[in-house]
């Protein structure tokens, strides 16, 4: 290993070996392309001739026995990494093993132990960790310019289901070991190891391996990371880290080519183009060379502890999904949650509550006395009360219809909504109480659209032909409606005439902007936005100008800021950070009902309630601004 003579060999002659060969050609001044081995001698000979290797072997044993080899890069299928690495280490060869390191953690532990015993270098070739981009991203996140990290999302999906190495259980196939290992590496690199809870789903291929995976990691401080991967979904390869003062995005996550820094309004403030010496593989080889020359047996950028941690995470996930390989005994991946995650109760295994087994309580809260009054109970789910402007009744939705509840007689009747029978919890009364506008999903595609219905009943009038559209506000002069809509993949606040026509986009910040409603003057729209990381309450002029953040919570996701008719107070529901993804507002959660002054001051919690989505999805203030209505739930 003197001078330029650092002999690198490749075990395996497939596609990934070709990529490594290209990298080695680009750093020939620092390494020597020494040998390649395949179980097919002719294949090895052709590969060596094509890529410029000095020697070739028709067996892995011959390569492992060659004392002139300084480093062997193992480029075989996942199922073979353990046996191939073990062979090399037993012959005293330094190894760089392509990710995923092994099929399971038990295999990884064994060959790491063997490398320690034999005093040879061993590292996982997770190229993302070796690249200069890792330090650039880490420095941006640590220098304080973006503030605290609130959540992270990453997706590595490539439609390559025709490849046997991905679909074959015998080859340790599946999306997780091939693609998901990259998605899990992103939070492991930038958020650390303090995982408090895991939520996950998996869709399997016909062969039984995992095809599409989604993993949400909830950290001890409430930060959330959503990691996705798929070998059947359309191409997606990016990571986004959302912070208090903006967000950072980079991609592709396996070999970053750019880093973008955006402010809280989504404006691009910096873009860094990440150049590679060759194709990115060169950095892991050079890191291995340095460690070997320094007498270090593991790579500082990819220490054994990190390899074992990610292998443990993947074993735990596969256990949870019921994905096993035929060469594994059940005990091979029977890793306990404490060993994998450092937490015995990490998995959120509670099944979603069956909402058909629900008791709903329609209640009011008096802000002066702090007293709650139960108006009625229902043996089913009701949601989202509106208080009429004349103070005589409430409107709520139930089973796809809307109902009118008389406050004097405590009786209710269904409002005739014509052909609409899938009305959701987004509905608002006109200021003269003659009409109700609703969001309904009855059309063939099941996507929400906005309609107007006479309160006395009758055929609905379509307002928004484009979907999905979710109503939240109707101006006091009845000339405008505001709503949340998804257009071209972005959820923003829009306004439109109640008669339909051209819609106006009022927000452009990335992420979900929702829960919009007019104040009693029609001057302002109050809404909630996830643009600063957690869901927060905002206010803007009715034309979308002068958007101002009102809440700055570090531990709560705040939804649906409802302004009182007198313009003095705002009541809202808040989910604890870590209970859900910031862009979610699910039912069946303990939420805090909070109130603040209209300028965002004097925030305090009024009470906690088992509710969430549907508790008060729309404005439910009484016309005298002294009470508001809400719904709480109880299991039967």
C-alpha positions as CSV (number, residue, x, y, z in Angstrom):
1,X,0.0,0.0,0.0
2,X,2.9,2.3,-0.8
3,X,2.5,5.5,-2.8
4,X,-0.3,5.2,-5.4
5,X,-0.6,1.5,-4.9
6,X,-3.8,1.2,-2.9
7,X,-5.3,-1.8,-4.6
8,X,-9.1,-1.8,-4.7
9,X,-11.1,-4.9,-5.8
10,X,-14.8,-5.4,-6.5
11,X,-16.7,-8.5,-5.5
12,X,-19.7,-8.8,-7.9
13,X,-20.0,-7.6,-11.5
14,X,-23.5,-6.1,-11.6
15,X,-24.9,-2.6,-12.1
16,X,-23.7,-1.2,-8.7
17,X,-20.2,-2.6,-9.5
18,X,-20.2,-0.6,-12.7
19,X,-21.0,2.6,-10.8
20,X,-18.1,2.0,-8.4
21,X,-15.8,1.3,-11.3
22,X,-16.6,4.7,-12.8
23,X,-15.8,6.3,-9.5
24,X,-12.4,4.5,-9.2
25,X,-11.5,5.6,-12.7
26,X,-12.0,9.2,-11.6
27,X,-9.6,8.8,-8.7
28,X,-6.9,6.7,-10.3
29,X,-4.2,9.1,-8.9
30,X,-5.2,7.8,-5.4
31,X,-6.2,4.2,-6.0
32,X,-5.4,1.3,-8.2
33,X,-8.1,-0.6,-10.0
34,X,-6.7,-4.0,-9.1
35,X,-9.3,-6.8,-9.6
36,X,-12.9,-7.9,-10.0
37,X,-14.5,-11.2,-9.1
38,X,-17.6,-13.0,-10.3
39,X,-18.9,-16.5,-9.9
40,X,-18.8,-16.5,-13.7
41,X,-15.3,-16.3,-15.0
42,X,-16.3,-15.0,-18.5
43,X,-18.4,-12.3,-16.9
44,X,-15.4,-11.3,-14.7
45,X,-13.1,-11.2,-17.7
46,X,-15.4,-9.0,-19.7
47,X,-16.0,-6.7,-16.8
48,X,-12.3,-6.3,-16.1
49,X,-11.6,-5.5,-19.8
50,X,-14.4,-3.1,-20.1
51,X,-13.6,-1.1,-16.9
52,X,-9.8,-1.4,-16.8
53,X,-9.1,-3.8,-13.9
54,X,-5.7,-5.6,-13.9
55,X,-7.0,-8.9,-12.7
56,X,-10.2,-11.0,-12.7
57,X,-11.3,-14.0,-10.8
58,X,-14.0,-16.6,-11.4
59,X,-14.7,-17.2,-7.7
60,X,-15.0,-15.0,-4.6
61,X,-12.6,-17.3,-2.7
62,X,-9.8,-16.5,-5.1
63,X,-10.2,-12.8,-4.6
64,X,-10.4,-13.1,-0.8
65,X,-7.1,-15.1,-0.9
66,X,-5.2,-12.5,-2.8
67,X,-2.8,-10.8,-0.4
68,X,-2.3,-7.8,-2.7
69,X,-5.8,-6.6,-2.2
70,X,-6.0,-3.6,0.1
71,X,-9.8,-3.1,0.0
72,X,-12.7,-5.2,-1.3
73,X,-15.9,-3.5,-2.2
74,X,-18.8,-6.0,-1.9
75,X,-21.4,-5.3,-4.6
76,X,-23.5,-8.4,-4.4
77,X,-27.2,-8.7,-3.5
78,X,-28.3,-8.0,0.1
79,X,-28.8,-11.7,0.8
80,X,-25.1,-12.4,0.1
81,X,-23.4,-9.5,2.0
82,X,-23.1,-11.5,5.2
83,X,-21.4,-14.6,3.7
84,X,-19.2,-12.5,1.3
85,X,-18.0,-10.1,4.1
86,X,-17.4,-13.0,6.4
87,X,-15.3,-14.7,3.7
88,X,-13.2,-11.6,3.2
89,X,-12.7,-10.8,6.8
90,X,-11.6,-14.4,7.6
91,X,-8.9,-13.9,5.0
92,X,-7.8,-10.6,6.6
93,X,-9.3,-8.4,3.9
94,X,-10.5,-4.9,4.5
95,X,-14.1,-4.5,3.4
96,X,-16.5,-1.8,2.2
97,X,-20.0,-3.5,2.1
98,X,-22.7,-2.0,-0.1
99,X,-25.8,-0.9,1.8
100,X,-28.0,-2.4,3.2
101,X,-25.0,-3.8,5.2
102,X,-26.6,-7.2,5.8
103,X,-30.1,-8.8,5.7
104,X,-30.5,-8.3,9.4
105,X,-28.8,-6.9,12.5
106,X,-27.8,-10.4,13.8
107,X,-25.7,-10.9,10.7
108,X,-24.2,-7.4,11.0
109,X,-23.3,-8.0,14.7
110,X,-21.5,-11.2,13.8
111,X,-19.3,-9.8,11.0
112,X,-18.5,-6.6,13.0
113,X,-17.4,-8.8,15.8
114,X,-15.3,-10.8,13.4
115,X,-13.7,-7.6,12.0
116,X,-12.9,-6.5,15.5
117,X,-11.3,-9.8,16.3
118,X,-9.3,-10.0,13.0
119,X,-8.4,-6.3,13.2
120,X,-9.5,-5.4,9.7
121,X,-11.3,-2.4,8.4
122,X,-15.1,-2.9,7.8
123,X,-17.6,-0.2,6.8
124,X,-21.0,0.1,5.2
125,X,-20.9,1.9,1.9
126,X,-23.8,4.3,2.6
127,X,-22.4,6.9,0.3
128,X,-24.7,9.7,1.5
129,X,-22.8,9.8,4.8
130,X,-19.4,10.2,3.2
131,X,-20.3,13.1,0.8
132,X,-19.3,16.7,1.6
133,X,-23.0,17.5,1.3
134,X,-23.6,15.9,4.7
135,X,-21.4,18.5,6.4
136,X,-22.9,21.4,4.4
137,X,-26.5,20.4,5.4
138,X,-25.5,19.8,9.0
139,X,-23.8,23.2,9.2
140,X,-26.9,25.0,7.9
141,X,-29.1,23.3,10.5
142,X,-26.7,24.0,13.3
143,X,-25.8,27.6,12.7
144,X,-29.1,28.9,14.0
145,X,-30.3,30.7,10.8
146,X,-33.4,28.4,10.5
147,X,-34.0,27.8,14.2
148,X,-35.3,24.7,15.8
149,X,-36.2,21.7,13.6
150,X,-39.9,21.0,13.7
151,X,-40.4,18.2,11.3
152,X,-38.7,16.3,8.5
153,X,-40.1,14.5,5.5
154,X,-38.3,12.4,2.9
155,X,-39.3,10.1,0.1
156,X,-37.3,7.7,-2.1
157,X,-39.6,6.0,-4.5
158,X,-38.6,4.5,-7.9
159,X,-40.9,2.4,-10.1
160,X,-38.5,-0.5,-10.6
161,X,-40.7,-3.4,-9.6
162,X,-39.4,-5.5,-12.5
163,X,-36.0,-6.1,-10.9
164,X,-35.6,-9.5,-9.3
165,X,-33.3,-8.2,-6.6
166,X,-36.2,-6.1,-5.3
167,X,-39.0,-8.6,-5.5
168,X,-37.3,-11.8,-4.5
169,X,-37.5,-12.8,-0.8
170,X,-34.5,-15.1,-1.4
171,X,-32.4,-12.1,-2.4
172,X,-33.5,-10.1,0.7
173,X,-35.6,-8.0,-1.6
174,X,-38.1,-5.2,-0.7
175,X,-38.2,-1.5,-0.7
176,X,-36.8,-1.1,2.8
177,X,-33.4,-2.5,2.4
178,X,-32.8,-1.0,-1.0
179,X,-34.5,2.4,-0.8
180,X,-35.9,2.9,2.7
181,X,-32.4,2.6,4.2
182,X,-31.7,6.0,2.6
183,X,-35.0,7.5,3.9
184,X,-34.2,6.3,7.5
185,X,-30.7,7.6,7.2
186,X,-31.8,11.2,6.8
187,X,-33.4,11.5,10.3
188,X,-30.7,9.4,11.7
189,X,-28.1,11.9,10.5
190,X,-29.9,15.1,11.4
191,X,-32.3,14.3,14.2
192,X,-30.4,11.7,16.1
193,X,-31.5,8.6,18.0
194,X,-34.0,9.7,20.6
195,X,-37.0,8.0,19.0
196,X,-40.0,7.9,21.4
197,X,-42.7,6.5,19.1
198,X,-43.0,4.9,15.7
199,X,-46.0,4.7,13.4
200,X,-45.8,2.7,10.2
201,X,-47.7,1.1,7.3
202,X,-46.5,-1.3,4.6
203,X,-48.0,-2.4,1.4
204,X,-46.6,-5.8,0.2
205,X,-45.7,-7.0,-3.2
206,X,-47.2,-10.3,-4.5
207,X,-44.0,-12.1,-3.5
208,X,-44.4,-11.0,0.1
209,X,-41.7,-8.4,0.3
210,X,-42.5,-4.8,1.2
211,X,-43.2,-2.7,-1.8
212,X,-44.3,0.7,-0.3
213,X,-43.4,1.7,3.2
214,X,-44.2,4.7,5.4
215,X,-42.6,5.3,8.7
216,X,-43.2,8.2,11.0
217,X,-40.6,8.7,13.8
218,X,-41.6,10.8,16.8
219,X,-38.7,12.0,18.8
220,X,-38.6,12.7,22.5
221,X,-38.8,16.5,21.9
222,X,-41.8,16.1,19.7
223,X,-40.0,16.5,16.4
224,X,-41.5,14.2,13.7
225,X,-39.9,12.6,10.7
226,X,-42.0,11.0,8.0
227,X,-39.9,8.6,5.9
228,X,-41.4,7.0,2.7
229,X,-40.1,4.6,0.1
230,X,-41.5,2.5,-2.7
231,X,-40.4,0.4,-5.7
232,X,-43.9,0.7,-7.3
233,X,-44.8,4.4,-6.8
234,X,-43.9,7.2,-9.2
235,X,-40.4,8.6,-8.9
236,X,-39.7,10.8,-5.9
237,X,-36.4,11.5,-4.2
238,X,-36.1,14.5,-1.9
239,X,-35.8,15.5,1.7
240,X,-37.4,18.6,3.4
241,X,-36.5,19.8,6.9
242,X,-38.9,22.4,8.2
243,X,-37.7,24.7,11.0
244,X,-39.0,27.7,12.9
245,X,-37.7,30.3,10.5
246,X,-37.9,28.5,7.2
247,X,-37.0,25.2,5.6
248,X,-34.2,23.3,3.9
249,X,-34.7,21.0,1.0
250,X,-32.2,18.8,-0.7
251,X,-32.2,15.9,-3.2
252,X,-31.7,13.3,-4.4
253,X,-31.4,12.0,-0.8
254,X,-29.0,9.2,-1.8
255,X,-26.6,11.5,-3.7
256,X,-27.5,15.2,-3.0
257,X,-27.1,17.5,-6.0
258,X,-28.6,20.7,-4.5
259,X,-29.5,22.3,-1.2
260,X,-32.1,25.0,-1.1
261,X,-32.8,27.3,1.9
262,X,-36.3,29.0,2.0
263,X,-37.7,31.5,4.4
264,X,-41.1,31.0,6.2
265,X,-43.0,32.3,3.2
266,X,-41.3,29.8,0.9
267,X,-39.0,32.3,-0.8
268,X,-35.7,30.8,-1.9
269,X,-32.9,32.6,-0.1
270,X,-30.0,30.4,-1.0
271,X,-29.3,27.5,-3.4
272,X,-26.1,25.5,-3.3
273,X,-25.2,23.3,-6.2
274,X,-23.3,20.3,-4.9
275,X,-20.7,19.1,-7.3
276,X,-19.0,15.6,-7.0
277,X,-15.5,14.6,-8.1
278,X,-17.0,11.7,-10.0
279,X,-20.4,10.1,-9.0
280,X,-20.2,10.1,-5.2
281,X,-18.9,6.6,-4.7
282,X,-15.4,7.9,-4.6
283,X,-15.8,9.5,-1.2
284,X,-16.5,6.2,0.6
285,X,-13.4,4.6,-1.0
286,X,-11.2,7.6,0.0
287,X,-12.6,7.5,3.5
288,X,-11.8,3.8,3.7
289,X,-8.3,4.4,2.5
290,X,-7.7,7.0,5.1
291,X,-9.0,4.9,7.9
292,X,-6.9,1.9,6.8
293,X,-3.7,4.0,6.6
294,X,-4.5,5.6,10.0
295,X,-5.0,2.1,11.5
296,X,-8.7,2.7,12.2
297,X,-11.0,-0.3,11.7
298,X,-14.3,1.6,11.1
299,X,-15.2,4.8,9.2
300,X,-15.8,7.9,11.3
301,X,-18.6,8.9,8.8
302,X,-20.3,5.5,9.1
303,X,-19.3,3.9,12.5
304,X,-20.4,0.4,13.3
305,X,-22.8,1.8,15.9
306,X,-24.8,3.6,13.2
307,X,-24.8,0.6,11.0
308,X,-26.2,-1.5,13.8
309,X,-28.8,1.1,14.7
310,X,-30.2,1.3,11.2
311,X,-30.1,-2.5,10.8
312,X,-32.0,-2.7,14.1
313,X,-34.6,-0.2,13.0
314,X,-35.2,-2.1,9.8
315,X,-35.4,-5.5,11.6
316,X,-38.0,-4.0,14.0
317,X,-40.0,-2.6,11.1
318,X,-40.0,-5.9,9.2
319,X,-41.1,-7.7,12.3
320,X,-43.9,-5.3,12.6
321,X,-45.0,-5.8,9.0
322,X,-44.5,-9.5,9.0
323,X,-41.8,-9.4,6.3
324,X,-39.2,-12.2,6.6
325,X,-36.7,-13.8,4.2
326,X,-36.7,-17.6,3.7
327,X,-33.1,-17.9,4.9
328,X,-33.9,-16.3,8.2
329,X,-35.0,-18.2,11.3
330,X,-37.7,-16.3,13.3
331,X,-35.1,-15.5,16.0
332,X,-32.8,-13.9,13.5
333,X,-34.8,-10.7,13.5
334,X,-36.7,-11.1,16.8
335,X,-35.1,-7.9,18.0
336,X,-36.8,-6.3,21.0
337,X,-37.9,-2.6,20.8
338,X,-35.5,-1.6,23.6
339,X,-32.5,-2.8,21.6
340,X,-33.8,-1.4,18.3
341,X,-35.1,2.0,19.4
342,X,-34.1,2.4,23.1
343,X,-37.8,2.4,24.0
344,X,-39.9,-0.6,25.1
345,X,-43.2,1.0,24.0
346,X,-42.1,2.7,20.8
347,X,-44.7,1.3,18.4
348,X,-48.1,3.1,18.3
349,X,-50.0,-0.1,17.9
350,X,-53.4,1.2,19.0
351,X,-56.0,0.5,16.3
352,X,-58.0,3.5,15.1
353,X,-61.1,3.9,17.2
354,X,-64.1,2.6,15.5
355,X,-66.2,5.8,15.3
356,X,-69.4,3.8,14.9
357,X,-69.0,3.1,18.6
358,X,-69.3,6.7,19.7
359,X,-71.4,8.9,22.0
360,X,-71.3,12.6,21.0
361,X,-72.2,15.4,23.4
362,X,-73.3,18.8,22.0
363,X,-72.1,21.4,24.5
364,X,-71.6,25.1,25.0
365,X,-68.9,27.0,27.0
366,X,-69.5,30.3,28.7
367,X,-66.3,32.4,28.5
368,X,-67.4,34.6,31.4
369,X,-68.3,31.9,34.0
370,X,-66.2,29.1,32.6
371,X,-69.3,26.8,32.8
372,X,-70.1,24.1,30.3
373,X,-73.6,23.1,29.5
374,X,-74.6,19.8,27.8
375,X,-77.4,20.4,25.3
376,X,-77.9,16.9,24.1
377,X,-76.2,13.5,23.6
378,X,-76.2,11.4,20.5
379,X,-75.6,7.7,20.0
380,X,-73.4,8.4,17.0
381,X,-70.9,10.9,15.6
382,X,-72.0,14.5,15.2
383,X,-69.6,17.3,14.3
384,X,-68.9,21.0,13.8
385,X,-71.7,23.1,15.3
386,X,-72.5,26.5,13.7
387,X,-74.4,29.0,15.8
388,X,-77.1,30.9,13.9
389,X,-76.8,34.6,13.6
390,X,-80.2,35.1,15.3
391,X,-79.1,32.9,18.2
392,X,-82.0,30.5,17.9
393,X,-80.4,27.3,16.7
394,X,-77.2,25.3,15.9
395,X,-76.4,23.4,12.8
396,X,-74.2,20.3,12.8
397,X,-73.4,17.4,10.4
398,X,-74.0,13.7,11.0
399,X,-73.9,10.7,8.6
400,X,-73.4,12.9,5.5
401,X,-76.3,15.3,6.2
402,X,-76.7,18.5,8.1
403,X,-79.2,19.1,11.0
404,X,-80.8,22.0,12.7
405,X,-80.8,21.9,16.5
406,X,-83.4,24.2,18.2
407,X,-81.8,25.7,21.3
408,X,-85.2,26.4,23.0
409,X,-86.9,23.0,22.5
410,X,-83.7,21.0,22.4
411,X,-85.1,19.2,19.3
412,X,-83.5,18.7,15.9
413,X,-84.5,18.1,12.3
414,X,-82.6,17.3,9.2
415,X,-82.1,20.0,6.6
416,X,-83.2,18.9,3.1
417,X,-79.9,18.9,1.2
418,X,-81.3,17.4,-2.0
419,X,-78.8,15.1,-3.7
420,X,-76.0,15.8,-1.3
421,X,-75.6,12.9,1.2
422,X,-71.8,13.1,1.9
423,X,-71.6,16.4,3.6
424,X,-68.5,16.7,5.8
425,X,-67.7,19.0,8.7
426,X,-67.0,22.1,6.7
427,X,-70.2,24.1,6.6
428,X,-71.2,27.8,7.3
429,X,-74.4,29.7,7.6
430,X,-75.0,32.9,5.6
431,X,-75.2,36.1,7.7
432,X,-79.0,36.3,7.1
433,X,-79.4,32.6,8.2
434,X,-81.3,31.9,4.9
435,X,-78.7,29.6,3.4
436,X,-76.1,27.1,4.4
437,X,-72.9,26.5,2.4
438,X,-71.4,23.0,2.7
439,X,-68.5,20.9,1.5
440,X,-69.8,17.6,0.1
441,X,-68.1,14.5,-1.4
442,X,-71.1,13.0,-3.2
443,X,-69.8,13.4,-6.8
444,X,-68.5,10.2,-8.4
445,X,-64.8,11.0,-7.7
446,X,-65.5,11.4,-3.9
447,X,-63.7,14.7,-3.7
448,X,-65.0,17.6,-1.7
449,X,-66.8,20.5,-3.5
450,X,-68.7,23.5,-2.1
451,X,-72.4,24.0,-2.5
452,X,-75.1,26.4,-1.3
453,X,-78.4,25.1,0.0
454,X,-81.5,27.0,1.1
455,X,-81.9,26.5,4.9
456,X,-85.5,25.6,4.3
457,X,-84.3,22.9,2.0
458,X,-83.9,22.5,-1.8
459,X,-81.6,21.6,-4.5
460,X,-78.0,22.6,-4.0
461,X,-76.1,25.1,-6.2
462,X,-72.5,24.2,-7.0
463,X,-70.0,26.9,-6.2
464,X,-66.6,25.3,-6.8
465,X,-66.4,22.8,-9.7
466,X,-62.7,22.2,-8.9
467,X,-61.8,19.7,-6.2
468,X,-60.9,19.2,-3.5
469,X,-62.4,22.4,-1.9
470,X,-63.2,22.7,1.8
471,X,-65.4,25.6,2.9
472,X,-64.7,27.5,6.1
473,X,-65.8,31.1,5.8
474,X,-68.6,33.3,4.3
475,X,-68.1,37.0,4.4
476,X,-70.7,39.0,6.4
477,X,-71.9,40.8,3.2
478,X,-72.4,37.4,1.6
479,X,-70.3,38.4,-1.4
480,X,-67.3,36.1,-0.8
481,X,-66.5,32.6,0.5
482,X,-63.1,31.5,1.6
483,X,-61.9,27.9,1.6
484,X,-59.0,25.6,1.6
485,X,-58.3,23.9,-1.8
486,X,-55.7,21.7,-3.3
487,X,-54.5,22.8,-6.7
488,X,-51.4,21.2,-8.3
489,X,-50.3,19.5,-5.1
490,X,-50.4,22.6,-2.9
491,X,-53.1,23.4,-0.3
492,X,-53.9,27.1,0.0
493,X,-56.6,29.5,1.0
494,X,-58.8,30.7,-1.8
495,X,-61.8,33.0,-2.2
496,X,-64.7,33.0,-4.6
497,X,-68.1,34.5,-5.2
498,X,-71.0,32.4,-3.7
499,X,-72.3,32.3,-7.3
500,X,-69.1,30.6,-8.5
501,X,-66.8,31.8,-11.2
502,X,-63.1,32.6,-11.0
503,X,-61.4,31.7,-7.7
504,X,-58.6,33.8,-6.2
505,X,-55.6,32.3,-4.5
506,X,-54.8,34.1,-1.3
507,X,-51.8,32.2,0.2
508,X,-48.8,30.9,-1.6
509,X,-46.6,29.7,1.3
510,X,-45.6,26.0,1.0
511,X,-47.4,23.4,3.1
512,X,-51.0,23.3,4.3
513,X,-52.9,26.6,4.7
514,X,-56.4,25.9,6.0
515,X,-59.2,26.8,8.5
516,X,-60.0,30.2,7.0
517,X,-62.8,32.4,8.0
518,X,-63.8,36.1,7.9
519,X,-64.2,38.3,10.9
520,X,-67.5,40.1,11.5
521,X,-66.3,43.2,9.4
522,X,-65.1,41.2,6.4
523,X,-61.8,43.0,6.7
524,X,-59.7,40.1,7.9
525,X,-59.4,36.4,7.3
526,X,-58.1,34.2,10.1
527,X,-56.5,30.9,9.2
528,X,-53.9,28.3,10.2
529,X,-50.7,27.5,8.4
530,X,-47.9,24.9,8.8
531,X,-45.3,27.1,7.0
532,X,-43.2,27.7,10.1
533,X,-43.0,24.0,11.0
534,X,-45.9,23.4,13.5
535,X,-49.4,24.4,12.7
536,X,-50.0,28.0,13.9
537,X,-52.8,30.6,13.8
538,X,-52.5,33.5,11.3
539,X,-54.4,36.5,10.1
540,X,-54.4,38.3,6.8
541,X,-56.3,41.0,5.0
542,X,-59.3,39.6,3.0
543,X,-57.4,40.1,-0.2
544,X,-54.5,37.9,1.0
545,X,-52.1,40.8,1.8
546,X,-50.3,41.4,5.1
547,X,-50.2,37.8,6.4
548,X,-49.3,37.9,10.1
549,X,-48.5,35.0,12.4
550,X,-50.5,35.1,15.7
551,X,-49.3,32.0,17.6
552,X,-45.7,30.8,18.1
553,X,-46.1,27.6,20.0
554,X,-43.2,25.2,20.4
555,X,-45.3,22.3,21.6
556,X,-48.7,22.6,20.1
557,X,-50.3,22.4,16.6
558,X,-53.1,25.0,16.5
559,X,-56.1,24.6,14.2
560,X,-59.2,26.6,13.3
561,X,-58.8,30.0,14.9
562,X,-62.4,31.2,15.3
563,X,-62.9,34.9,15.8
564,X,-65.8,36.0,18.0
565,X,-68.5,38.3,16.4
566,X,-67.4,41.3,18.5
567,X,-63.8,40.8,17.2
568,X,-62.4,40.5,20.7
569,X,-61.4,36.8,21.1
570,X,-60.3,33.8,19.2
571,X,-61.0,30.3,20.2
572,X,-59.1,27.4,18.7
573,X,-58.2,23.7,19.2
574,X,-54.6,22.6,19.7
575,X,-53.0,19.2,19.4
576,X,-49.9,18.3,21.4
577,X,-46.7,18.2,19.4
578,X,-45.9,14.6,18.7
579,X,-49.5,13.4,18.8
580,X,-49.8,13.9,15.0
581,X,-48.1,15.2,11.9
582,X,-48.4,19.0,11.9
583,X,-50.5,18.9,8.8
584,X,-53.1,16.4,10.3
585,X,-56.2,17.2,12.3
586,X,-57.5,13.8,13.2
587,X,-60.4,12.8,15.5
588,X,-60.1,10.7,18.6
589,X,-57.5,12.8,20.3
590,X,-57.2,14.8,23.5
591,X,-57.1,18.4,22.4
592,X,-56.7,21.7,24.2
593,X,-59.4,24.3,23.6
594,X,-57.6,27.6,23.9
595,X,-58.6,31.3,23.7
596,X,-56.6,34.4,23.0
597,X,-57.2,38.0,22.2
598,X,-57.7,38.9,18.5
599,X,-54.1,40.2,18.3
600,X,-52.6,36.9,19.5
601,X,-52.0,38.0,23.1
602,X,-53.3,36.5,26.4
603,X,-53.3,32.9,25.2
604,X,-54.6,30.4,27.7
605,X,-56.2,27.0,27.8
606,X,-59.9,26.9,28.7
607,X,-60.2,23.1,28.9
608,X,-59.1,19.8,27.4
609,X,-61.5,17.5,25.7
610,X,-61.5,14.1,23.9
611,X,-62.3,15.3,20.4
612,X,-60.2,16.7,17.6
613,X,-61.4,16.9,14.0
614,X,-65.1,17.8,14.3
615,X,-65.0,19.3,17.8
616,X,-65.3,22.8,16.3
617,X,-64.1,22.6,12.8
618,X,-66.0,25.8,11.9
619,X,-66.9,29.0,13.7
620,X,-69.4,28.2,16.6
621,X,-69.5,31.5,18.5
622,X,-72.9,32.7,19.8
623,X,-74.0,36.0,18.3
624,X,-73.4,37.8,21.6
625,X,-69.8,36.5,21.8
626,X,-70.4,35.1,25.3
627,X,-70.4,31.4,24.4
628,X,-69.3,28.9,21.8
629,X,-70.5,25.5,20.9
630,X,-68.4,22.3,20.6
631,X,-68.7,18.5,20.5
632,X,-66.9,16.1,22.7
633,X,-66.9,12.3,22.4
634,X,-66.9,9.2,24.5
635,X,-66.5,5.6,23.7
636,X,-69.5,3.4,24.2
